Amino acid sequence: MVITGQTRNLLVGFAGSRVRIPPSPLKRGCCKIEEPGKYRDGRSFCSYFAAALFVFTAKEGIGKMGCRAVIFDMDGTLLNTLEDIAGGVNHTLKKYGYPEKTLDEVRMAVGNGAGRLMKNVLPQGEETPGFDKILKDYEAYYQEHCQVKTGAYPGILPLLEQLRGKGIQMAIVSNKGDGAVKELNRRYFAGLIDTAVGERPGIRRKPEPDSVLEALHLLGVSRQEALYVGDSEVDYHTARRAGIRCALVTWGFRRKADLECLLPDYLTENPMELLEIVVSDEKSW
């Protein structure tokens, strides 16, 4: 099943736009009413109406071109790295005498880089005594053990091969260091994915849009001609800040219900659904 948001497609296709329609107030769990006239995020009914109205008035500048490029998140989207990440986390926690985490607990803690990960799993977060040393130990251990169980998700390689055969350009963007991202791309996707961008000086980590915009520049395509594919709320906000359409996948690090609440442009349950989206007969999005 592919869930599309046609009104969102109009909005995000608007050239240069970074406007985001907020989730529907009727979508379960998204915007619980806390007081008359307002939702828990503090916005009024009128703000939702005004944002929705923008969809139908922002007609000029809407992209007329089909998809020429796909930009992928890496962890949880292309590569199943969860068990190796959890192994590094629990090795480090055990070393310092802290309770180990389940795979699901680690799953919900990842998405914003190693620093945020360790902050999320340590009882006192960044206030934990010796936090910087603990983080460095985790990073060193993970670097040495990051490919024990890691591999591409089922169906990913056939998807990439078919996209490549159809002339679709591809890139990876990740919050891992730039060197590591490029090495993982070479190791797992050589000859399939054109370029990879990680965190480095001048390229801030997601959800800042820097890596996506750099990938678009390297591929030589516009925002209207590209699709961003990820598996988390971090990816959703990255795509929105970059002004690019967003597909979220359900096989990664977040629960399907949490992704549905974000109302992405597309929600996909297997890699071949992504192929259907990209090679759709529609001439404009």
RARA-V342360 format. One record per backbone hydrogen bond with DSSP energy under -0.5 kcal/mol. CO is the residue of the C=O (numbers start at 1). NH is the residue of the N-H. Records with the same first field share a line. If there is no record, write none. Layout:
CO: NH / NH
This chain:
1: 3
2: 4
3: 267
5: 9
6: 10
7: 11
8: 12
9: 13
10: 14
11: 14
13: 63
14: 17
24: 27
27: 30 / 31
32: 40
35: 38
37: 45
38: 34 / 35
39: 42
43: 39
44: 48
45: 49
46: 50
47: 51
48: 52
49: 53
50: 54
51: 55
52: 55 / 56
53: 56 / 57
54: 57 / 58
57: 59
59: 62
61: 15
68: 169
69: 227
70: 72 / 171
71: 229
72: 173
74: 77 / 78 / 79
78: 153
79: 76 / 81
80: 151
81: 85
82: 86
83: 87
84: 88
85: 89
86: 90
87: 91
88: 92
89: 93
90: 94
91: 95
92: 96
93: 98
94: 97
102: 106
103: 107
104: 108
105: 109
106: 109 / 110
113: 117
114: 118
115: 119
116: 120
117: 121
118: 122
122: 125
124: 127
125: 128
128: 131
130: 134
131: 135
132: 136
133: 137
134: 138
135: 139
136: 140
137: 141
138: 142
139: 143
140: 144
141: 145
142: 145
145: 148
151: 80
153: 156
155: 159
156: 160
157: 161
158: 162
159: 163
160: 164
161: 165
162: 166
163: 168
164: 167
169: 70
170: 194 / 195
171: 72
172: 197
173: 74
176: 199
177: 181
178: 182
179: 183
180: 184
181: 185
182: 186
183: 187
184: 188
185: 189
186: 190
189: 192 / 193
195: 172
197: 174
199: 178
200: 203
202: 204
203: 200
204: 211
205: 208
209: 213
210: 214
211: 215
212: 216
213: 217
214: 218
215: 219
216: 220 / 221
222: 225
223: 226
225: 68 / 69
226: 245
227: 71
228: 247
229: 73
230: 249
232: 236
233: 237
234: 238
235: 239
236: 240
237: 241
238: 242
239: 243 / 244
240: 243
245: 228
246: 265 / 266
247: 230
248: 268
255: 259
256: 260
257: 261
258: 262
259: 262 / 263
260: 263
265: 5
266: 248
267: 3
268: 250
270: 273 / 274
271: 274 / 275
272: 276
273: 277
274: 278
275: 279
277: 280
